[in-house]
């Protein structure tokens, strides 16, 4: 993997990242740090990427199990250390999985498999943060 990040000096503390797959992610700092609040903070993108990684796994595992999954939402809350480096210390991921006749045991297993085996982002962040999960199943 590769990524190129360029500072956008005219906009204060904004950065543009171009991923190896050719996509663009804009990031900006908080006003108190010289940013203009025009895009997510870099650490917010780390959190979003972690949520996307685990949601991807959960949907894929459920689909491979031939479950009729129709939606997957992950609501993440996180705490960070108060001193530098301000790493994530606690993260909770609440999954809302929608489907037809979707067994709770299958959803629980998919979440567990993601966090223990497949999601490289959450496994990596789990080295500094206590990660907890919860879920609810909604009938489609």
Secondary structure as the mmCIF struct_conf table of DSSP 4:
data_model
#
loop_
_struct_conf.conf_type_id
_struct_conf.id
_struct_conf.beg_label_comp_id
_struct_conf.beg_label_asym_id
_struct_conf.beg_label_seq_id
_struct_conf.end_label_comp_id
_struct_conf.end_label_asym_id
_struct_conf.end_label_seq_id
STRN STRN1 UNK A 3 UNK A 8
HELX_RH_3T_P HELX_RH_3T_P1 UNK A 9 UNK A 11
BEND BEND1 UNK A 12 UNK A 13
STRN STRN2 UNK A 14 UNK A 19
TURN_TY1_P TURN_TY1_P1 UNK A 20 UNK A 21
BEND BEND2 UNK A 22 UNK A 22
STRN STRN3 UNK A 24 UNK A 27
HELX_RH_3T_P HELX_RH_3T_P2 UNK A 31 UNK A 33
TURN_TY1_P TURN_TY1_P2 UNK A 34 UNK A 34
BEND BEND3 UNK A 37 UNK A 37
BEND BEND4 UNK A 39 UNK A 39
HELX_RH_AL_P HELX_RH_AL_P1 UNK A 42 UNK A 64
TURN_TY1_P TURN_TY1_P3 UNK A 65 UNK A 66
STRN STRN4 UNK A 68 UNK A 80
BEND BEND5 UNK A 82 UNK A 85
STRN STRN5 UNK A 88 UNK A 100
BEND BEND6 UNK A 101 UNK A 101
HELX_RH_AL_P HELX_RH_AL_P2 UNK A 104 UNK A 113
HELX_RH_PI_P HELX_RH_PI_P1 UNK A 114 UNK A 118
HELX_RH_AL_P HELX_RH_AL_P3 UNK A 120 UNK A 125
TURN_TY1_P TURN_TY1_P4 UNK A 126 UNK A 128
BEND BEND7 UNK A 129 UNK A 129
STRN STRN6 UNK A 130 UNK A 139
#
